[in-house]
Amino acid sequence: MGATINDVARAAGVSPSTVSRVLSDHPKISSKTKQRVRKAIEELNYHPNTIARSLARNTTHTIGVILNAEADLLMRNSFFIQALTGVSVYAREKGYHVMFDFNKNEEEDLAIAKSYVSGKSVDGIILFTSRIHDKCIEYLKKNRFPFSVIGRPDDTQDVLWVDNDNFQATYQVTNYLIDRGHTVIGFMGGPPSLRVSVDRYEGFKKAMSVHGLPLIKDIIHDKGIFSEEYGCECMRRILGSSAQGGCMPDAVITCDDMQAIGALKAMGEHGVTNISIIGFNNTPLGCFQNPRLTSVDVNADKLGYFSAKLLVDCLEKNRDAPTHYIVPTVLAERESVVLRG
């Protein structure tokens, strides 16, 4: 039978309640007492009953994560795994467990959030996306339930959030292509309900406008999904249209690596090699494409890490903590972008 809290108390010469306070790092317990208790814990190999501690504190020490993706997409798109890893790393550092669920749409997001809140199964929630007029954010704010968001919300007041500067990242990517001689640039966007999709499309349009380059309807698909199938379908339509006398782009920016991989697949089917392709997220699969995919690294693990930090700071009432973080992006240059002219 393992050691009990009473065993630790006797070994350290303190009361069981003092041991409990040391376990929760209570500020009123002296460092000398904490050191003595922790030594006894180590020597006795004592493991506290986390369920009992949670009941006593009316907390779970668990973070709920809501992933906006179906199971098959979670398997293929490493963004979610990388971001979830970042969440887990910080949660572990602070002694929190992580529980996650995934979904098909916003209504299921909301149902999961309501289940977490009403069931009191988590202390706080991390949302893996920010939608336009987000129902989950509205619900959690209304119920004053702690949460953080990966993605810039419409209204940042009273919301903890972490994001890249997606407008600036796409603006810079477009300039990168233009500097390399590209003037006929297409675009593949994500779901228009997502803030990240809107910001990336706006960054693309702004850069094109600054350089006096036209937005050509036939090579722009701004209302899509983050999937290989969508990228392949769009590129097939672009190539099919150009074969009938339509516009042939010399470059295409996609909002996600899975779209870019699909686009490269369609180009391979048609024997096309002279269109530069750029993706977002810098997923490992990009390095195994032919040509290897140039992509914007959004540092997904850091997005997850800081989303957890924001939430834990809130749960632990750290009043000096920031309310948001902007994680920098880096362009991973590879062979899918070629010089022109």
QUIBELZI-V946585 format. One record per residue. RES is the residue in one letter. OMEGA is omega as a letter, one per 30 degrees, with the letter a starting at -180 (none if undefined). D_FIRST is the distance of its C-alpha to the first C-alpha in whole Angstrom. Layout:
RES/OMEGA/D_FIRST ; RES/OMEGA/D_FIRST
//
This chain:
M/a/0 ; G/l/4 ; A/l/7 ; T/l/9 ; I/l/13 ; N/l/13 ; D/l/12 ; V/a/14 ; A/l/17 ; R/a/17 ; A/a/17 ; A/a/20 ; G/l/21 ; V/l/22 ; S/l/21 ; P/l/18 ; S/l/21 ; T/l/23 ; V/l/19 ; S/l/20 ; R/l/24 ; V/l/23 ; L/l/21 ; S/l/24 ; D/a/26 ; H/a/28 ; P/a/31 ; K/l/32 ; I/a/29 ; S/l/30 ; S/l/30 ; K/l/29 ; T/l/26 ; K/a/25 ; Q/a/25 ; R/l/23 ; V/a/20 ; R/l/20 ; K/l/20 ; A/l/17 ; I/a/15 ; E/a/16 ; E/a/15 ; L/a/11 ; N/a/11 ; Y/l/11 ; H/a/12 ; P/l/13 ; N/a/14 ; T/l/17 ; I/l/18 ; A/l/18 ; R/l/19 ; S/l/22 ; L/a/23 ; A/a/23 ; R/a/26 ; N/l/27 ; T/l/27 ; T/a/25 ; H/l/26 ; T/l/27 ; I/l/31 ; G/l/33 ; V/l/35 ; I/a/38 ; L/a/40 ; N/a/44 ; A/l/44 ; E/a/44 ; A/a/41 ; D/l/44 ; L/l/45 ; L/a/42 ; M/a/41 ; R/a/45 ; N/a/45 ; S/l/43 ; F/a/44 ; F/l/41 ; I/a/38 ; Q/a/39 ; A/l/39 ; L/l/36 ; T/l/35 ; G/l/36 ; V/a/34 ; S/a/31 ; V/a/31 ; Y/l/32 ; A/l/30 ; R/l/27 ; E/a/28 ; K/l/28 ; G/l/25 ; Y/l/26 ; H/l/25 ; V/l/29 ; M/a/30 ; F/l/33 ; D/l/36 ; F/a/39 ; N/l/42 ; K/a/46 ; N/a/48 ; E/a/48 ; E/l/47 ; E/l/44 ; D/a/43 ; L/l/44 ; A/l/42 ; I/l/39 ; A/l/39 ; K/l/40 ; S/l/37 ; Y/a/35 ; V/a/36 ; S/a/36 ; G/a/33 ; K/a/31 ; S/l/29 ; V/l/30 ; D/a/31 ; G/a/34 ; I/l/36 ; I/l/38 ; L/a/41 ; F/l/42 ; T/l/46 ; S/a/48 ; R/l/51 ; I/a/54 ; H/a/54 ; D/a/50 ; K/l/49 ; C/l/45 ; I/l/46 ; E/a/49 ; Y/a/46 ; L/l/43 ; K/a/46 ; K/a/47 ; N/l/43 ; R/l/42 ; F/a/39 ; P/l/38 ; F/l/39 ; S/a/41 ; V/l/43 ; I/a/44 ; G/a/48 ; R/l/50 ; P/l/51 ; D/a/54 ; D/a/54 ; T/a/51 ; Q/l/51 ; D/l/48 ; V/l/46 ; L/a/44 ; W/l/45 ; V/a/45 ; D/l/48 ; N/l/51 ; D/a/54 ; N/l/55 ; F/a/59 ; Q/a/59 ; A/a/57 ; T/l/60 ; Y/a/63 ; Q/l/62 ; V/l/61 ; T/l/65 ; N/l/66 ; Y/l/65 ; L/a/67 ; I/l/70 ; D/l/70 ; R/l/70 ; G/a/73 ; H/a/71 ; T/l/73 ; V/a/73 ; I/l/69 ; G/a/67 ; F/l/64 ; M/a/61 ; G/l/59 ; G/l/56 ; P/a/55 ; P/l/58 ; S/a/55 ; L/a/53 ; R/a/54 ; V/l/53 ; S/a/56 ; V/a/58 ; D/a/58 ; R/l/58 ; Y/l/61 ; E/l/63 ; G/l/62 ; F/a/64 ; K/a/67 ; K/l/67 ; A/l/68 ; M/a/70 ; S/a/72 ; V/a/72 ; H/l/74 ; G/a/76 ; L/a/75 ; P/l/75 ; L/a/72 ; I/a/73 ; K/a/72 ; D/a/72 ; I/l/69 ; I/l/67 ; H/a/64 ; D/a/62 ; K/a/61 ; G/l/58 ; I/a/55 ; F/a/52 ; S/l/52 ; E/a/54 ; E/a/56 ; Y/l/58 ; G/l/59 ; C/l/60 ; E/a/62 ; C/a/63 ; M/l/65 ; R/l/66 ; R/l/68 ; I/a/69 ; L/l/70 ; G/l/72 ; S/a/74 ; S/l/75 ; A/l/76 ; Q/l/79 ; G/l/80 ; G/a/77 ; C/l/76 ; M/l/74 ; P/l/71 ; D/l/71 ; A/l/67 ; V/l/64 ; I/l/62 ; T/a/59 ; C/a/56 ; D/a/53 ; D/a/53 ; M/l/52 ; Q/a/56 ; A/l/57 ; I/l/56 ; G/l/57 ; A/l/61 ; L/l/60 ; K/l/60 ; A/l/63 ; M/l/65 ; G/l/64 ; E/a/66 ; H/a/69 ; G/a/69 ; V/a/69 ; T/a/68 ; N/l/70 ; I/l/68 ; S/a/65 ; I/l/62 ; I/l/59 ; G/l/56 ; F/l/53 ; N/l/49 ; N/l/50 ; T/a/48 ; P/l/47 ; L/a/49 ; G/a/52 ; C/a/52 ; F/l/52 ; Q/l/56 ; N/g/59 ; P/l/60 ; R/a/57 ; L/l/56 ; T/a/57 ; S/l/55 ; V/l/54 ; D/a/50 ; V/a/49 ; N/a/46 ; A/l/43 ; D/l/40 ; K/l/41 ; L/l/42 ; G/a/39 ; Y/a/37 ; F/l/40 ; S/l/39 ; A/l/36 ; K/l/37 ; L/a/39 ; L/a/37 ; V/l/34 ; D/l/36 ; C/a/38 ; L/a/34 ; E/l/33 ; K/l/37 ; N/a/38 ; R/a/42 ; D/a/44 ; A/l/42 ; P/l/45 ; T/l/46 ; H/l/46 ; Y/l/47 ; I/a/49 ; V/a/48 ; P/l/51 ; T/l/52 ; V/l/53 ; L/l/56 ; A/a/55 ; E/l/58 ; R/a/58 ; E/a/61 ; S/l/61 ; V/a/64 ; V/l/67 ; L/l/70 ; R/l/73 ; G/none/77
//
